Amino acid sequence: MSAISLFEEKQVRRAWNPREEKWYFSIDDVVLALTDSANVKDYIKKLRKRDPALDSYWGTNCPPVEMIAADGKKQKIKAAHT
C-alpha cells in the first residue's frame, strides 16, 4: 500500500511495509516540506558532504522503496521510517 500524506500543505509520499509494519516516507518530500529548498537533491548532497557520519550510513538507513513518482509511475525512491 502506498499513499500521499500532507505535512503543512505539502505532499509527502509514503509506503507501508507489511513485513516490518512501518510507514516509509520519501526523504526528498520530507526535506522539501521542512526546508522549502529550491533544489532538494542538491540540499541533501551538501548535507551529506558536511556530515560524514550521515553520509556513512545513508544507504543503510535510507533504503529505496517503491512509491508512485511525480509522473504517476512506480519508482524506487530513497525513504526512511520514523
N, C-alpha and C positions, 0 to 999 in steps of 0.2 A: 504494500500500500504506500502510495506517495501522495503528498498534498502540498498545498501552499498555505502558509500561515502569515499573519500580518504582525509586524512589530513597528509601532509608531508609524502606521500607514504605509509601510514598505513591505513588499513581498519577500518572504523567506521560504525557499524550497526546503522540503523535509521528506524523509522516507523512514518508514517503520521497519525495523529489523526484528522479525518474529523470534528468531533463534535467541538473540540477546535481550529481547523485549525492551528495546530502546529506540527513541527517535534520533535520527541523524539529520543535522541541519547543514545546508550549504555554507561553507566558510565564506565564499565570495559575497553571498547575500547578507550574512551577519555582519561582516566588515563594512559593507556598504551602508547598512542600516545604522551602525554605530558611529561611522566616521564621515559619512557624506563625501567620501573620496571621489574625485573625478575619474581616477583610474585605479580600480580595486586591485587588479593583478600587480601593478607597479607598487602600490602601497604594501601589499603582502611581501613582495620581493624585497623591498627596502627594510621591512620589519624583520624578515628572516636574516638579512645581511647584518643588521645591527645587533641581533641577538643569536649568538652561536648555539646556545642551549636549545632555543626554539627550533633552529634550523636542523639540529642533530636528530630530533625526534619528530620532525614534521611528517615524514612518510608513515611512521608507526601510529601516531595519534590522529592522523587525518587521512583515513583510507578513502579510496574512490568508491562512491556509492551511486548506484543507478537512480537517476532522477530525470524529470522532464526538463529539458533545456529551453532556452528562450524561443527556439524555432519549433517547439512542440514535439521534438523527437526525444527518445530516451538516450541518455548520455551518462557516462561515469563522471561524477563531479566530486571534488575533494570535500569531505564532510567531517563533522565531529559531533559527538553527543555531549550532553551536559555533564 
